[in-house]
Amino acid sequence: MCLAIPGKIESIEHQYGGLVRMAKVVFGGIRKEASLEMVPQAKAGDYVLVHVGVAISIIDEEEAQKTFSYLEGIGELEELMPPKEHRGQD
């Protein structure tokens, strides 16, 4: 199943000689990079839906929380979670 996962933009940087805007996005405690090329107006603190490493839309916090909770409940977030032996450790 192809899903877009909600996350919060923690920071933004320009890569590849300033040509590509990339964000550090937090998904339930896990940080991953995502391209912001499809949402050029996105800024730090915004919630975005990310599909295969690309932010595809900006959503509000309430919608992000609802979607994340639903996906967690149906077991679709396993790849974003740390291995069980590392959960709760940082």
PyMOL Python script that loads the backbone (N, CA, C, O; Angstrom):
from pymol import cmd

cmd.read_pdbstr("""\
ATOM      1  N   MET A   1       0.847  -1.172   0.000  1.00  0.00           N
ATOM      2  CA  MET A   1       0.000   0.000   0.000  1.00  0.00           C
ATOM      3  C   MET A   1       0.894   1.237   0.000  1.00  0.00           C
ATOM      4  O   MET A   1       1.893   1.286   0.718  1.00  0.00           O
ATOM      5  N   CYS A   2       0.543   2.211  -0.786  1.00  0.00           N
ATOM      6  CA  CYS A   2       1.289   3.467  -0.831  1.00  0.00           C
ATOM      7  C   CYS A   2       0.608   4.480   0.079  1.00  0.00           C
ATOM      8  O   CYS A   2      -0.575   4.782  -0.081  1.00  0.00           O
ATOM      9  N   LEU A   3       1.365   4.995   1.028  1.00  0.00           N
ATOM     10  CA  LEU A   3       0.809   5.928   1.997  1.00  0.00           C
ATOM     11  C   LEU A   3       1.628   7.200   2.065  1.00  0.00           C
ATOM     12  O   LEU A   3       2.832   7.194   1.807  1.00  0.00           O
ATOM     13  N   ALA A   4       0.975   8.277   2.410  1.00  0.00           N
ATOM     14  CA  ALA A   4       1.669   9.515   2.759  1.00  0.00           C
ATOM     15  C   ALA A   4       1.585   9.624   4.275  1.00  0.00           C
ATOM     16  O   ALA A   4       0.501   9.520   4.850  1.00  0.00           O
ATOM     17  N   ILE A   5       2.717   9.833   4.916  1.00  0.00           N
ATOM     18  CA  ILE A   5       2.811   9.850   6.364  1.00  0.00           C
ATOM     19  C   ILE A   5       2.935  11.294   6.853  1.00  0.00           C
ATOM     20  O   ILE A   5       3.743  12.052   6.317  1.00  0.00           O
ATOM     21  N   PRO A   6       2.151  11.689   7.863  1.00  0.00           N
ATOM     22  CA  PRO A   6       2.265  13.054   8.383  1.00  0.00           C
ATOM     23  C   PRO A   6       3.485  13.217   9.286  1.00  0.00           C
ATOM     24  O   PRO A   6       3.827  12.325  10.063  1.00  0.00           O
ATOM     25  N   GLY A   7       4.122  14.359   9.169  1.00  0.00           N
ATOM     26  CA  GLY A   7       5.259  14.681  10.020  1.00  0.00           C
ATOM     27  C   GLY A   7       5.400  16.178  10.165  1.00  0.00           C
ATOM     28  O   GLY A   7       4.809  16.946   9.406  1.00  0.00           O
ATOM     29  N   LYS A   8       6.184  16.589  11.145  1.00  0.00           N
ATOM     30  CA  LYS A   8       6.397  18.014  11.416  1.00  0.00           C
ATOM     31  C   LYS A   8       7.789  18.424  10.944  1.00  0.00           C
ATOM     32  O   LYS A   8       8.777  17.757  11.253  1.00  0.00           O
ATOM     33  N   ILE A   9       7.863  19.515  10.200  1.00  0.00           N
ATOM     34  CA  ILE A   9       9.151  20.006   9.721  1.00  0.00           C
ATOM     35  C   ILE A   9       9.916  20.590  10.897  1.00  0.00           C
ATOM     36  O   ILE A   9       9.451  21.513  11.566  1.00  0.00           O
ATOM     37  N   GLU A  10      11.089  20.041  11.134  1.00  0.00           N
ATOM     38  CA  GLU A  10      11.946  20.503  12.226  1.00  0.00           C
ATOM     39  C   GLU A  10      12.907  21.589  11.738  1.00  0.00           C
ATOM     40  O   GLU A  10      13.128  22.587  12.423  1.00  0.00           O
ATOM     41  N   SER A  11      13.471  21.383  10.551  1.00  0.00           N
ATOM     42  CA  SER A  11      14.400  22.356   9.990  1.00  0.00           C
ATOM     43  C   SER A  11      14.441  22.200   8.473  1.00  0.00           C
ATOM     44  O   SER A  11      14.049  21.172   7.920  1.00  0.00           O
ATOM     45  N   ILE A  12      14.927  23.250   7.822  1.00  0.00           N
ATOM     46  CA  ILE A  12      15.020  23.257   6.360  1.00  0.00           C
ATOM     47  C   ILE A  12      16.422  23.683   5.965  1.00  0.00           C
ATOM     48  O   ILE A  12      17.006  24.585   6.567  1.00  0.00           O
ATOM     49  N   GLU A  13      16.948  23.032   4.958  1.00  0.00           N
ATOM     50  CA  GLU A  13      18.249  23.434   4.412  1.00  0.00           C
ATOM     51  C   GLU A  13      18.222  23.285   2.904  1.00  0.00           C
ATOM     52  O   GLU A  13      17.401  22.554   2.350  1.00  0.00           O
ATOM     53  N   HIS A  14      19.122  23.979   2.256  1.00  0.00           N
ATOM     54  CA  HIS A  14      19.259  23.881   0.805  1.00  0.00           C
ATOM     55  C   HIS A  14      20.424  22.954   0.502  1.00  0.00           C
ATOM     56  O   HIS A  14      21.501  23.088   1.081  1.00  0.00           O
ATOM     57  N   GLN A  15      20.206  22.025  -0.395  1.00  0.00           N
ATOM     58  CA  GLN A  15      21.249  21.070  -0.769  1.00  0.00           C
ATOM     59  C   GLN A  15      21.525  21.178  -2.260  1.00  0.00           C
ATOM     60  O   GLN A  15      20.827  21.885  -2.986  1.00  0.00           O
ATOM     61  N   TYR A  16      22.538  20.476  -2.698  1.00  0.00           N
ATOM     62  CA  TYR A  16      22.913  20.438  -4.111  1.00  0.00           C
ATOM     63  C   TYR A  16      23.147  21.837  -4.653  1.00  0.00           C
ATOM     64  O   TYR A  16      22.553  22.245  -5.651  1.00  0.00           O
ATOM     65  N   GLY A  17      24.024  22.562  -3.974  1.00  0.00           N
ATOM     66  CA  GLY A  17      24.370  23.905  -4.419  1.00  0.00           C
ATOM     67  C   GLY A  17      23.240  24.903  -4.258  1.00  0.00           C
ATOM     68  O   GLY A  17      23.174  25.894  -4.986  1.00  0.00           O
ATOM     69  N   GLY A  18      22.353  24.649  -3.310  1.00  0.00           N
ATOM     70  CA  GLY A  18      21.241  25.566  -3.054  1.00  0.00           C
ATOM     71  C   GLY A  18      20.037  25.350  -3.949  1.00  0.00           C
ATOM     72  O   GLY A  18      19.084  26.128  -3.899  1.00  0.00           O
ATOM     73  N   LEU A  19      20.061  24.301  -4.773  1.00  0.00           N
ATOM     74  CA  LEU A  19      18.982  24.077  -5.739  1.00  0.00           C
ATOM     75  C   LEU A  19      17.774  23.343  -5.168  1.00  0.00           C
ATOM     76  O   LEU A  19      16.661  23.506  -5.669  1.00  0.00           O
ATOM     77  N   VAL A  20      17.976  22.545  -4.137  1.00  0.00           N
ATOM     78  CA  VAL A  20      16.894  21.695  -3.617  1.00  0.00           C
ATOM     79  C   VAL A  20      16.665  21.999  -2.144  1.00  0.00           C
ATOM     80  O   VAL A  20      17.598  21.965  -1.342  1.00  0.00           O
ATOM     81  N   ARG A  21      15.405  22.299  -1.790  1.00  0.00           N
ATOM     82  CA  ARG A  21      15.032  22.499  -0.382  1.00  0.00           C
ATOM     83  C   ARG A  21      14.698  21.150   0.228  1.00  0.00           C
ATOM     84  O   ARG A  21      13.814  20.432  -0.240  1.00  0.00           O
ATOM     85  N   MET A  22      15.435  20.822   1.296  1.00  0.00           N
ATOM     86  CA  MET A  22      15.208  19.577   2.005  1.00  0.00           C
ATOM     87  C   MET A  22      14.873  19.898   3.454  1.00  0.00           C
ATOM     88  O   MET A  22      15.368  20.874   4.017  1.00  0.00           O
ATOM     89  N   ALA A  23      14.030  19.070   4.046  1.00  0.00           N
ATOM     90  CA  ALA A  23      13.617  19.284   5.429  1.00  0.00           C
ATOM     91  C   ALA A  23      13.948  18.068   6.270  1.00  0.00           C
ATOM     92  O   ALA A  23      13.940  16.936   5.786  1.00  0.00           O
ATOM     93  N   LYS A  24      14.237  18.319   7.536  1.00  0.00           N
ATOM     94  CA  LYS A  24      14.268  17.258   8.539  1.00  0.00           C
ATOM     95  C   LYS A  24      12.840  17.220   9.070  1.00  0.00           C
ATOM     96  O   LYS A  24      12.341  18.206   9.612  1.00  0.00           O
ATOM     97  N   VAL A  25      12.192  16.074   8.910  1.00  0.00           N
ATOM     98  CA  VAL A  25      10.796  15.923   9.305  1.00  0.00           C
ATOM     99  C   VAL A  25      10.715  14.874  10.411  1.00  0.00           C
ATOM    100  O   VAL A  25      11.330  13.812  10.319  1.00  0.00           O
ATOM    101  N   VAL A  26       9.950  15.184  11.458  1.00  0.00           N
ATOM    102  CA  VAL A  26       9.798  14.281  12.600  1.00  0.00           C
ATOM    103  C   VAL A  26       8.479  13.520  12.455  1.00  0.00           C
ATOM    104  O   VAL A  26       7.407  14.107  12.311  1.00  0.00           O
ATOM    105  N   PHE A  27       8.601  12.196  12.500  1.00  0.00           N
ATOM    106  CA  PHE A  27       7.453  11.289  12.435  1.00  0.00           C
ATOM    107  C   PHE A  27       7.414  10.495  13.732  1.00  0.00           C
ATOM    108  O   PHE A  27       8.101   9.481  13.853  1.00  0.00           O
ATOM    109  N   GLY A  28       6.634  10.931  14.688  1.00  0.00           N
ATOM    110  CA  GLY A  28       6.525  10.176  15.935  1.00  0.00           C
ATOM    111  C   GLY A  28       7.860   9.924  16.624  1.00  0.00           C
ATOM    112  O   GLY A  28       8.061   8.851  17.194  1.00  0.00           O
ATOM    113  N   GLY A  29       8.766  10.879  16.586  1.00  0.00           N
ATOM    114  CA  GLY A  29      10.057  10.735  17.245  1.00  0.00           C
ATOM    115  C   GLY A  29      11.186  10.327  16.322  1.00  0.00           C
ATOM    116  O   GLY A  29      12.351  10.434  16.705  1.00  0.00           O
ATOM    117  N   ILE A  30      10.886   9.866  15.129  1.00  0.00           N
ATOM    118  CA  ILE A  30      11.899   9.475  14.150  1.00  0.00           C
ATOM    119  C   ILE A  30      12.090  10.624  13.173  1.00  0.00           C
ATOM    120  O   ILE A  30      11.112  11.201  12.698  1.00  0.00           O
ATOM    121  N   ARG A  31      13.346  10.964  12.865  1.00  0.00           N
ATOM    122  CA  ARG A  31      13.642  12.043  11.925  1.00  0.00           C
ATOM    123  C   ARG A  31      14.110  11.472  10.596  1.00  0.00           C
ATOM    124  O   ARG A  31      14.954  10.578  10.541  1.00  0.00           O
ATOM    125  N   LYS A  32      13.538  12.011   9.530  1.00  0.00           N
ATOM    126  CA  LYS A  32      13.949  11.621   8.178  1.00  0.00           C
ATOM    127  C   LYS A  32      13.985  12.867   7.316  1.00  0.00           C
ATOM    128  O   LYS A  32      13.389  13.891   7.650  1.00  0.00           O
ATOM    129  N   GLU A  33      14.698  12.764   6.195  1.00  0.00           N
ATOM    130  CA  GLU A  33      14.740  13.879   5.260  1.00  0.00           C
ATOM    131  C   GLU A  33      13.614  13.753   4.243  1.00  0.00           C
ATOM    132  O   GLU A  33      13.216  12.653   3.860  1.00  0.00           O
ATOM    133  N   ALA A  34      13.113  14.907   3.816  1.00  0.00           N
ATOM    134  CA  ALA A  34      12.091  14.941   2.767  1.00  0.00           C
ATOM    135  C   ALA A  34      12.317  16.162   1.896  1.00  0.00           C
ATOM    136  O   ALA A  34      12.691  17.229   2.382  1.00  0.00           O
ATOM    137  N   SER A  35      12.088  15.994   0.623  1.00  0.00           N
ATOM    138  CA  SER A  35      12.175  17.108  -0.316  1.00  0.00           C
ATOM    139  C   SER A  35      10.957  18.012  -0.141  1.00  0.00           C
ATOM    140  O   SER A  35       9.847  17.534   0.095  1.00  0.00           O
ATOM    141  N   LEU A  36      11.176  19.316  -0.258  1.00  0.00           N
ATOM    142  CA  LEU A  36      10.077  20.289  -0.181  1.00  0.00           C
ATOM    143  C   LEU A  36       9.766  20.896  -1.547  1.00  0.00           C
ATOM    144  O   LEU A  36       9.102  21.930  -1.625  1.00  0.00           O
ATOM    145  N   GLU A  37      10.230  20.277  -2.604  1.00  0.00           N
ATOM    146  CA  GLU A  37      10.055  20.844  -3.937  1.00  0.00           C
ATOM    147  C   GLU A  37       8.588  20.964  -4.355  1.00  0.00           C
ATOM    148  O   GLU A  37       8.250  21.850  -5.139  1.00  0.00           O
ATOM    149  N   MET A  38       7.714  20.098  -3.851  1.00  0.00           N
ATOM    150  CA  MET A  38       6.291  20.179  -4.215  1.00  0.00           C
ATOM    151  C   MET A  38       5.506  21.122  -3.312  1.00  0.00           C
ATOM    152  O   MET A  38       4.357  21.448  -3.608  1.00  0.00           O
ATOM    153  N   VAL A  39       6.114  21.561  -2.215  1.00  0.00           N
ATOM    154  CA  VAL A  39       5.457  22.489  -1.292  1.00  0.00           C
ATOM    155  C   VAL A  39       6.432  23.623  -0.962  1.00  0.00           C
ATOM    156  O   VAL A  39       6.916  23.720   0.166  1.00  0.00           O
ATOM    157  N   PRO A  40       6.717  24.475  -1.941  1.00  0.00           N
ATOM    158  CA  PRO A  40       7.734  25.517  -1.744  1.00  0.00           C
ATOM    159  C   PRO A  40       7.401  26.507  -0.634  1.00  0.00           C
ATOM    160  O   PRO A  40       8.301  27.174  -0.122  1.00  0.00           O
ATOM    161  N   GLN A  41       6.132  26.620  -0.249  1.00  0.00           N
ATOM    162  CA  GLN A  41       5.725  27.553   0.798  1.00  0.00           C
ATOM    163  C   GLN A  41       5.891  26.969   2.197  1.00  0.00           C
ATOM    164  O   GLN A  41       5.686  27.679   3.182  1.00  0.00           O
ATOM    165  N   ALA A  42       6.262  25.679   2.311  1.00  0.00           N
ATOM    166  CA  ALA A  42       6.410  25.031   3.618  1.00  0.00           C
ATOM    167  C   ALA A  42       7.536  25.685   4.409  1.00  0.00           C
ATOM    168  O   ALA A  42       8.541  26.131   3.856  1.00  0.00           O
ATOM    169  N   LYS A  43       7.327  25.725   5.738  1.00  0.00           N
ATOM    170  CA  LYS A  43       8.329  26.328   6.619  1.00  0.00           C
ATOM    171  C   LYS A  43       8.469  25.475   7.874  1.00  0.00           C
ATOM    172  O   LYS A  43       7.625  24.625   8.156  1.00  0.00           O
ATOM    173  N   ALA A  44       9.533  25.710   8.617  1.00  0.00           N
ATOM    174  CA  ALA A  44       9.754  24.974   9.865  1.00  0.00           C
ATOM    175  C   ALA A  44       8.538  25.142  10.764  1.00  0.00           C
ATOM    176  O   ALA A  44       8.007  26.243  10.908  1.00  0.00           O
ATOM    177  N   GLY A  45       8.103  24.042  11.367  1.00  0.00           N
ATOM    178  CA  GLY A  45       6.929  24.050  12.230  1.00  0.00           C
ATOM    179  C   GLY A  45       5.668  23.578  11.531  1.00  0.00           C
ATOM    180  O   GLY A  45       4.698  23.215  12.196  1.00  0.00           O
ATOM    181  N   ASP A  46       5.658  23.576  10.190  1.00  0.00           N
ATOM    182  CA  ASP A  46       4.498  23.094   9.443  1.00  0.00           C
ATOM    183  C   ASP A  46       4.423  21.571   9.511  1.00  0.00           C
ATOM    184  O   ASP A  46       5.434  20.888   9.673  1.00  0.00           O
ATOM    185  N   TYR A  47       3.209  21.063   9.384  1.00  0.00           N
ATOM    186  CA  TYR A  47       2.987  19.627   9.248  1.00  0.00           C
ATOM    187  C   TYR A  47       2.786  19.342   7.766  1.00  0.00           C
ATOM    188  O   TYR A  47       2.071  20.064   7.071  1.00  0.00           O
ATOM    189  N   VAL A  48       3.431  18.271   7.291  1.00  0.00           N
ATOM    190  CA  VAL A  48       3.335  17.900   5.882  1.00  0.00           C
ATOM    191  C   VAL A  48       3.028  16.413   5.758  1.00  0.00           C
ATOM    192  O   VAL A  48       3.324  15.629   6.659  1.00  0.00           O
ATOM    193  N   LEU A  49       2.432  16.040   4.637  1.00  0.00           N
ATOM    194  CA  LEU A  49       2.277  14.640   4.288  1.00  0.00           C
ATOM    195  C   LEU A  49       3.450  14.281   3.391  1.00  0.00           C
ATOM    196  O   LEU A  49       3.707  14.959   2.397  1.00  0.00           O
ATOM    197  N   VAL A  50       4.165  13.209   3.742  1.00  0.00           N
ATOM    198  CA  VAL A  50       5.352  12.796   3.004  1.00  0.00           C
ATOM    199  C   VAL A  50       5.106  11.426   2.369  1.00  0.00           C
ATOM    200  O   VAL A  50       4.682  10.476   3.028  1.00  0.00           O
ATOM    201  N   HIS A  51       5.385  11.360   1.070  1.00  0.00           N
ATOM    202  CA  HIS A  51       5.258  10.114   0.319  1.00  0.00           C
ATOM    203  C   HIS A  51       6.585   9.859  -0.386  1.00  0.00           C
ATOM    204  O   HIS A  51       7.057  10.706  -1.145  1.00  0.00           O
ATOM    205  N   VAL A  52       7.180   8.717  -0.146  1.00  0.00           N
ATOM    206  CA  VAL A  52       8.470   8.304  -0.701  1.00  0.00           C
ATOM    207  C   VAL A  52       9.518   9.425  -0.677  1.00  0.00           C
ATOM    208  O   VAL A  52      10.199   9.670  -1.672  1.00  0.00           O
ATOM    209  N   GLY A  53       9.636  10.099   0.472  1.00  0.00           N
ATOM    210  CA  GLY A  53      10.670  11.104   0.642  1.00  0.00           C
ATOM    211  C   GLY A  53      10.364  12.478   0.078  1.00  0.00           C
ATOM    212  O   GLY A  53      11.243  13.337   0.021  1.00  0.00           O
ATOM    213  N   VAL A  54       9.122  12.694  -0.340  1.00  0.00           N
ATOM    214  CA  VAL A  54       8.718  13.984  -0.894  1.00  0.00           C
ATOM    215  C   VAL A  54       7.492  14.488  -0.143  1.00  0.00           C
ATOM    216  O   VAL A  54       6.482  13.791  -0.055  1.00  0.00           O
ATOM    217  N   ALA A  55       7.583  15.706   0.400  1.00  0.00           N
ATOM    218  CA  ALA A  55       6.410  16.327   1.027  1.00  0.00           C
ATOM    219  C   ALA A  55       5.444  16.708  -0.094  1.00  0.00           C
ATOM    220  O   ALA A  55       5.811  17.427  -1.023  1.00  0.00           O
ATOM    221  N   ILE A  56       4.212  16.222   0.002  1.00  0.00           N
ATOM    222  CA  ILE A  56       3.262  16.453  -1.091  1.00  0.00           C
ATOM    223  C   ILE A  56       2.171  17.456  -0.743  1.00  0.00           C
ATOM    224  O   ILE A  56       1.500  17.971  -1.637  1.00  0.00           O
ATOM    225  N   SER A  57       1.981  17.741   0.543  1.00  0.00           N
ATOM    226  CA  SER A  57       1.012  18.768   0.936  1.00  0.00           C
ATOM    227  C   SER A  57       1.249  19.180   2.379  1.00  0.00           C
ATOM    228  O   SER A  57       1.850  18.452   3.168  1.00  0.00           O
ATOM    229  N   ILE A  58       0.756  20.375   2.699  1.00  0.00           N
ATOM    230  CA  ILE A  58       0.809  20.903   4.058  1.00  0.00           C
ATOM    231  C   ILE A  58      -0.558  20.648   4.690  1.00  0.00           C
ATOM    232  O   ILE A  58      -1.592  20.882   4.063  1.00  0.00           O
ATOM    233  N   ILE A  59      -0.558  20.163   5.942  1.00  0.00           N
ATOM    234  CA  ILE A  59      -1.809  19.916   6.646  1.00  0.00           C
ATOM    235  C   ILE A  59      -1.735  20.558   8.025  1.00  0.00           C
ATOM    236  O   ILE A  59      -0.658  20.947   8.476  1.00  0.00           O
ATOM    237  N   ASP A  60      -2.883  20.668   8.696  1.00  0.00           N
ATOM    238  CA  ASP A  60      -2.859  21.240  10.038  1.00  0.00           C
ATOM    239  C   ASP A  60      -2.514  20.165  11.065  1.00  0.00           C
ATOM    240  O   ASP A  60      -2.580  18.969  10.780  1.00  0.00           O
ATOM    241  N   GLU A  61      -2.148  20.612  12.256  1.00  0.00           N
ATOM    242  CA  GLU A  61      -1.677  19.700  13.300  1.00  0.00           C
ATOM    243  C   GLU A  61      -2.738  18.670  13.685  1.00  0.00           C
ATOM    244  O   GLU A  61      -2.419  17.499  13.891  1.00  0.00           O
ATOM    245  N   GLU A  62      -3.982  19.094  13.780  1.00  0.00           N
ATOM    246  CA  GLU A  62      -5.051  18.162  14.165  1.00  0.00           C
ATOM    247  C   GLU A  62      -5.178  17.024  13.156  1.00  0.00           C
ATOM    248  O   GLU A  62      -5.286  15.859  13.540  1.00  0.00           O
ATOM    249  N   GLU A  63      -5.164  17.357  11.880  1.00  0.00           N
ATOM    250  CA  GLU A  63      -5.262  16.331  10.839  1.00  0.00           C
ATOM    251  C   GLU A  63      -4.040  15.412  10.880  1.00  0.00           C
ATOM    252  O   GLU A  63      -4.168  14.199  10.709  1.00  0.00           O
ATOM    253  N   ALA A  64      -2.859  15.987  11.104  1.00  0.00           N
ATOM    254  CA  ALA A  64      -1.641  15.184  11.192  1.00  0.00           C
ATOM    255  C   ALA A  64      -1.741  14.176  12.332  1.00  0.00           C
ATOM    256  O   ALA A  64      -1.407  13.005  12.153  1.00  0.00           O
ATOM    257  N   GLN A  65      -2.198  14.620  13.505  1.00  0.00           N
ATOM    258  CA  GLN A  65      -2.307  13.732  14.664  1.00  0.00           C
ATOM    259  C   GLN A  65      -3.330  12.622  14.419  1.00  0.00           C
ATOM    260  O   GLN A  65      -3.088  11.464  14.761  1.00  0.00           O
ATOM    261  N   LYS A  66      -4.463  12.974  13.832  1.00  0.00           N
ATOM    262  CA  LYS A  66      -5.490  11.963  13.538  1.00  0.00           C
ATOM    263  C   LYS A  66      -4.961  10.907  12.572  1.00  0.00           C
ATOM    264  O   LYS A  66      -5.131   9.707  12.791  1.00  0.00           O
ATOM    265  N   THR A  67      -4.324  11.365  11.513  1.00  0.00           N
ATOM    266  CA  THR A  67      -3.808  10.448  10.497  1.00  0.00           C
ATOM    267  C   THR A  67      -2.717   9.557  11.073  1.00  0.00           C
ATOM    268  O   THR A  67      -2.715   8.349  10.836  1.00  0.00           O
ATOM    269  N   PHE A  68      -1.783  10.146  11.834  1.00  0.00           N
ATOM    270  CA  PHE A  68      -0.697   9.372  12.424  1.00  0.00           C
ATOM    271  C   PHE A  68      -1.260   8.314  13.374  1.00  0.00           C
ATOM    272  O   PHE A  68      -0.812   7.167  13.353  1.00  0.00           O
ATOM    273  N   SER A  69      -2.221   8.680  14.195  1.00  0.00           N
ATOM    274  CA  SER A  69      -2.829   7.726  15.139  1.00  0.00           C
ATOM    275  C   SER A  69      -3.512   6.584  14.398  1.00  0.00           C
ATOM    276  O   SER A  69      -3.395   5.424  14.792  1.00  0.00           O
ATOM    277  N   TYR A  70      -4.223   6.916  13.327  1.00  0.00           N
ATOM    278  CA  TYR A  70      -4.896   5.883  12.536  1.00  0.00           C
ATOM    279  C   TYR A  70      -3.869   4.925  11.927  1.00  0.00           C
ATOM    280  O   TYR A  70      -4.022   3.708  12.030  1.00  0.00           O
ATOM    281  N   LEU A  71      -2.831   5.463  11.298  1.00  0.00           N
ATOM    282  CA  LEU A  71      -1.821   4.620  10.665  1.00  0.00           C
ATOM    283  C   LEU A  71      -1.099   3.749  11.686  1.00  0.00           C
ATOM    284  O   LEU A  71      -0.788   2.590  11.411  1.00  0.00           O
ATOM    285  N   GLU A  72      -0.834   4.309  12.865  1.00  0.00           N
ATOM    286  CA  GLU A  72      -0.198   3.547  13.925  1.00  0.00           C
ATOM    287  C   GLU A  72      -1.110   2.401  14.359  1.00  0.00           C
ATOM    288  O   GLU A  72      -0.651   1.281  14.584  1.00  0.00           O
ATOM    289  N   GLY A  73      -2.405   2.693  14.474  1.00  0.00           N
ATOM    290  CA  GLY A  73      -3.373   1.685  14.903  1.00  0.00           C
ATOM    291  C   GLY A  73      -3.508   0.518  13.951  1.00  0.00           C
ATOM    292  O   GLY A  73      -3.779  -0.602  14.384  1.00  0.00           O
ATOM    293  N   ILE A  74      -3.325   0.753  12.671  1.00  0.00           N
ATOM    294  CA  ILE A  74      -3.458  -0.345  11.694  1.00  0.00           C
ATOM    295  C   ILE A  74      -2.106  -0.959  11.336  1.00  0.00           C
ATOM    296  O   ILE A  74      -2.016  -1.798  10.440  1.00  0.00           O
ATOM    297  N   GLY A  75      -1.051  -0.533  12.046  1.00  0.00           N
ATOM    298  CA  GLY A  75       0.256  -1.150  11.851  1.00  0.00           C
ATOM    299  C   GLY A  75       1.002  -0.736  10.602  1.00  0.00           C
ATOM    300  O   GLY A  75       1.842  -1.487  10.106  1.00  0.00           O
ATOM    301  N   GLU A  76       0.713   0.439  10.086  1.00  0.00           N
ATOM    302  CA  GLU A  76       1.361   0.897   8.855  1.00  0.00           C
ATOM    303  C   GLU A  76       2.584   1.780   9.102  1.00  0.00           C
ATOM    304  O   GLU A  76       3.101   2.377   8.157  1.00  0.00           O
ATOM    305  N   LEU A  77       3.053   1.879  10.333  1.00  0.00           N
ATOM    306  CA  LEU A  77       4.182   2.756  10.631  1.00  0.00           C
ATOM    307  C   LEU A  77       5.432   1.994  11.058  1.00  0.00           C
ATOM    308  O   LEU A  77       6.377   2.605  11.558  1.00  0.00           O
ATOM    309  N   GLU A  78       5.459   0.700  10.878  1.00  0.00           N
ATOM    310  CA  GLU A  78       6.575  -0.112  11.360  1.00  0.00           C
ATOM    311  C   GLU A  78       7.923   0.364  10.833  1.00  0.00           C
ATOM    312  O   GLU A  78       8.902   0.357  11.579  1.00  0.00           O
ATOM    313  N   GLU A  79       8.004   0.778   9.570  1.00  0.00           N
ATOM    314  CA  GLU A  79       9.302   1.188   9.033  1.00  0.00           C
ATOM    315  C   GLU A  79       9.804   2.497   9.630  1.00  0.00           C
ATOM    316  O   GLU A  79      10.992   2.804   9.533  1.00  0.00           O
ATOM    317  N   LEU A  80       8.909   3.274  10.250  1.00  0.00           N
ATOM    318  CA  LEU A  80       9.323   4.521  10.881  1.00  0.00           C
ATOM    319  C   LEU A  80       9.726   4.343  12.331  1.00  0.00           C
ATOM    320  O   LEU A  80      10.308   5.250  12.927  1.00  0.00           O
ATOM    321  N   MET A  81       9.431   3.202  12.903  1.00  0.00           N
ATOM    322  CA  MET A  81       9.707   2.977  14.312  1.00  0.00           C
ATOM    323  C   MET A  81      11.091   2.366  14.478  1.00  0.00           C
ATOM    324  O   MET A  81      11.512   1.554  13.653  1.00  0.00           O
ATOM    325  N   PRO A  82      11.809   2.751  15.547  1.00  0.00           N
ATOM    326  CA  PRO A  82      13.103   2.120  15.798  1.00  0.00           C
ATOM    327  C   PRO A  82      12.893   0.662  16.177  1.00  0.00           C
ATOM    328  O   PRO A  82      11.801   0.289  16.604  1.00  0.00           O
ATOM    329  N   PRO A  83      13.927  -0.174  16.026  1.00  0.00           N
ATOM    330  CA  PRO A  83      13.794  -1.567  16.463  1.00  0.00           C
ATOM    331  C   PRO A  83      13.371  -1.611  17.926  1.00  0.00           C
ATOM    332  O   PRO A  83      13.742  -0.735  18.707  1.00  0.00           O
ATOM    333  N   LYS A  84      12.604  -2.618  18.299  1.00  0.00           N
ATOM    334  CA  LYS A  84      12.065  -2.710  19.655  1.00  0.00           C
ATOM    335  C   LYS A  84      13.146  -2.596  20.728  1.00  0.00           C
ATOM    336  O   LYS A  84      12.906  -2.012  21.785  1.00  0.00           O
ATOM    337  N   GLU A  85      14.317  -3.138  20.471  1.00  0.00           N
ATOM    338  CA  GLU A  85      15.370  -3.071  21.492  1.00  0.00           C
ATOM    339  C   GLU A  85      15.924  -1.677  21.673  1.00  0.00           C
ATOM    340  O   GLU A  85      16.639  -1.431  22.644  1.00  0.00           O
ATOM    341  N   HIS A  86      15.616  -0.733  20.754  1.00  0.00           N
ATOM    342  CA  HIS A  86      16.112   0.638  20.860  1.00  0.00           C
ATOM    343  C   HIS A  86      15.025   1.648  21.213  1.00  0.00           C
ATOM    344  O   HIS A  86      15.325   2.830  21.386  1.00  0.00           O
ATOM    345  N   ARG A  87      13.789   1.220  21.323  1.00  0.00           N
ATOM    346  CA  ARG A  87      12.717   2.165  21.633  1.00  0.00           C
ATOM    347  C   ARG A  87      12.886   2.708  23.042  1.00  0.00           C
ATOM    348  O   ARG A  87      13.180   1.974  23.985  1.00  0.00           O
ATOM    349  N   GLY A  88      12.694   4.006  23.156  1.00  0.00           N
ATOM    350  CA  GLY A  88      12.816   4.667  24.445  1.00  0.00           C
ATOM    351  C   GLY A  88      14.241   5.024  24.807  1.00  0.00           C
ATOM    352  O   GLY A  88      14.491   5.587  25.873  1.00  0.00           O
ATOM    353  N   GLN A  89      15.185   4.699  23.924  1.00  0.00           N
ATOM    354  CA  GLN A  89      16.591   5.043  24.170  1.00  0.00           C
ATOM    355  C   GLN A  89      17.038   6.031  23.119  1.00  0.00           C
ATOM    356  O   GLN A  89      16.739   5.852  21.938  1.00  0.00           O
ATOM    357  N   ASP A  90      17.751   7.073  23.522  1.00  0.00           N
ATOM    358  CA  ASP A  90      18.334   8.016  22.562  1.00  0.00           C
ATOM    359  C   ASP A  90      19.678   8.463  23.010  1.00  0.00           C
ATOM    360  O   ASP A  90      20.323   9.260  22.328  1.00  0.00           O
TER     361      ASP A  90
END
""", "prot")
cmd.dss("prot")
cmd.show_as("cartoon", "prot")
cmd.util.cbc("prot")
cmd.orient("prot")
